[in-house]
Amino acid sequence: MTLNTTIISKGDKSARLCQISFGKKLLSTPTYFPAISGAKSRFPFNQLFAFLASREFPRILISSYDFSKLEGEEKKNIVSLISSYTDKGNFLFLDSGGYESFWLRDLTWKFDKYRETVSEINSDFYTSYDYSPNTIDNVTQFEDAVLSIKKSKGLSKKSKFIPIIHGETPINVVNNLEKFLKLKEDPNQIIAIPERDCGILLSQRAKSVLEIRRVLNEYDEKIILHLLGCGHPVSMAVYSYCGADSFDSIDWMRIFINRDTLGIYSHSNSELVNCKCVVCSRNDDDQYKKIFLHNLVFYQDFVLQIQKMIKKNTLKDFLIQIVGIDFIKELSN
């Protein structure tokens, strides 16, 4: 199936509003995928997916590692639910499972299990098989990544393949991306890079994203840049300004976001925000469900807000209010 990207408009700095068509499905960017991960959650994978699917959130990222742990009727039910979810026009993003296997210290997670999972799931996107971060030098890391990308590509005829590019430092990330693009593999219309590899501070990461966007534009400006593990709303807005297109994180189930200030709170302190949104105004005894829905509604509204600001060239003004003029000026240096 062919994926086509159209750049609808360009905004401040490197911001862009894009539309992705994949078969009959349409996806506008910048956008956000709420991620489900069994590594840092008190709720089972199948319950979280059923929760998101039942609310018809239009985009979900799941881990191939979590899916592989399902058995019997539990697995059959999720496969059926996934097919129903994607058939309705929603987007399913299948991650490599590297994050979960690393944090859970599961050395049994190998390529064969990943390959089997990719073949079992009716996803729209799937990433290359990933490896544990920061365990080897950058040269070996890049060589292993390229080998993994070549092995992973073509495992699914229905899903769009997304290579993951790593780097020990922000400079390594950019250099590795340049080296990868020079290999002239089959044009990858989406490339994923972990946010954590782009630096420590937000300013460092933003400058890395600017440089990554420059490199991608020189090769093909229609390539979509997905930042793995990014869900802080301020960061999403800054990276969108710098040319990132898509994000995912487990933040939607780990924190509570203040819609007015974009500040984040723990679940236990969520009542201190005194939020009056459509979700928080309801009476609901299940506080976790209420917090999850509050965050999901926020993310959906927020990405639409970013898209509108890009179209109206007001994203820079918004960021100046949030992060300050000095921060924005630093991105121009």
C-alpha positions, 0 to 999 in steps of 0.5 A: 500500500502506498503512503503519500505525504503532502505539505499543506503549509509551512509555518514559522522556522521549520514548522510544517502542516502535512497530510499523510494518505495511506490507502483511504486513511488520512492523517494530519501532522503534527500529531500524537500517538498515545503509547501503551507499554507494559514496562511502566504501567500498573494496567495490562496491555490488553486492558489499556488497548481495549480502553483506547479502542473503545473510546475510538481514539484515532491513533494508538502506538503499541509494543510488539513485545507486549503483544508477544506476551499474550496467549490463547484467547487473550491474544485472539481477542486482541487481534480481532479488536485490532482489526476492528479498530484499524478497519474503522480508519484509525491508525495503529503504530507497532513499536519494536519492543526494544524499550520494554525488553530493555527496562524489563531486562528480558534477554529472550526478546529476539528478532524472531519473536519481533518478526512473528508479531509483525506478521500477526498484527494488522498495523498501519506502521511498524518500526525496525527491530531495535536494540538496547540503547547506550550499550555499544559504541556509535560505530557498532551501533550504527552498523547494527541498526542498518543491519536490523533495518534491512532485516526488518524491512519487508516483513509486512506487505500491508504496513508502512515500514519505519526505520529507527535511527539512534546515536550516542550523542546529538551529533552522532544522531545527525551523522548517522542519519546522513550516513543512512540516507546516503545508503539510498535504501528504498525511500522511507517516508517516515523516519523515527528517532528517540527524543532522548538521543537528541540531547539532555536539555530541551534547547539541545534537543530542539537544535538537534531536531532543527538539524535533523529536519535540515538533513531530511529536507536536503534528501526529501522534505516530504519525509515525516519525522517521528520522535519516539518517547516525546509527550510533554506538550511544551516539548511537542510544540517546540519540536513542531516549530523545529520541524518534527511531525509526529510524537508518541509517549506513555505520558497520557497514562502517567501524568495529569496535564494542566490544559491552561498552563501545560504544566504536569502533575502526578495523579494524586495531585490532579485534583489541585488543578481544579480542571473544568474540562468536559471530562473533569466536569463529569461525576466518575468514581473511576479516577484513573479512567477520568485522568486518562480521558482528560489527557486524551482529550487534551492531546487531541485538542492540543495537536489540532491547536498546533496545526492551526497555529502553523497554518496561521503562522502564530506558533512562534508567538505562542512559544514566546509566551511559553518558553520566552523570547531568549529561548526562541532566539537561541534556536536561531544561533 
